[in-house]
Amino acid sequence: MIEKIDLGNLDYEELNKLILSWNEKSFRGKQIYEWIHKKLVSNIDDFSNISKELREKLKEETHLTKLEKHTVLHSKKDKTNKYLFQLEDGNIIESVWMKYDYGNSVCISSQVGCRMGCKFCASTIGGLKRNLTAFEMLSEIYEIQKDTGERVSNVVIMGTGEPLDNFDEIVKFIKMLSDEHGLNISTRNITLSTCGIVPNIIRLADLKLPITFALSLHGTTQEKRKKVLPVANKYHLPEVIDACRYYSDTTGRRVSLEYSLIDGKNDTKEDADELIKIAKKIKAHINLIPVNPIEERDFKKPDKTKIEKFKNELEKNGINVTIRKERGSDINGACGQLRLGAMKERYT
């Protein structure tokens, strides 16, 4: 049996090539692409300005992947929705919709599970199942936009998975998301976060995509980083920092350092001093994230006094720093928590 073409995963150029190979007019490719990526229609039969014959051919030779809404939780504390979507193979992924004064933001997953093993993250419990395709990632945004009835203006690739462990599909996703024939979300409104896969940081830098780039740092020395991020055993802190500096120099874009504050682990005056040195070396902005406790780990959030003290130490040394506001804490806010709960229910 011949495997059908994944229609939604064809970028604008690939779709037009397919349509031309069928001896159809080139504008048909544009029409089909916009049905999928601008009008967010997930049923080929609903492509109303496409002839019945072409629709039948599309159904015979292609497949349009669909995500099924599994669970939606609405926070009572803030304007945050957390979604579980079921993929066609039965796997489950999670996404988050956050409403801000400046626009609506969606945090997407890039993999089913994760193999990075970060100690404070629920996403990695159970390991990596598979990568998501570009269209599966796009569909997270499309389904949320359809569900809320509001336009998404910002996308962060910080959900389940390590984006740079799914490099080719991530790059395709970014290009399709910012395509004028689709949602046309500015690349400057797309943020990618990585725990530090050095070769792919370099590859990403060389593409010069004007996205916002964030490194999950979480430890200010090689030894401390190894305790929370197993990837540090392969890519040592000095080479990760060098890769970030290369990224900044190559793209002209400032790097953000994501730093999860863990009580008694990385929140001392010495940690602040080391973090200041790192930030100055690459002229980075620092995003402090008080860690979200999860049942399977013993990490705790520092109290507010400690967090403010740490922030003030950075600021008085000229570092640009923000504290990430907790969102959706009443709906399993930590990355991977909701999916982990669903998987436990499924297999117990």
Secondary structure by P-SEA (a helix, b strand, c coil): cccccccccccaaaaaaaaaaacccaaaaaaaaaaccccccccccccccccaaaaaaaaacbbbbbbcccbbbbbccccbbbbbbbccccbbbbbbbbbcccbbbbbbbccccccccccccccccccccccccaaaaaaaaaaaaaaacccccbbbcccccccccccaaaaaaaaaaacccccccccccbbbbbccaaaaaaaaaaaccccbbbbbcccccaaaaaacccccccccaaaaaaaaaaaaaaccbbbbbbbbbcccccccaaaaaaaaaaaaacbbbbbbbccccccccccccccaaaaaaaaaaaaaaccbbbbbcccccccccccaaaaaaaaaaacc
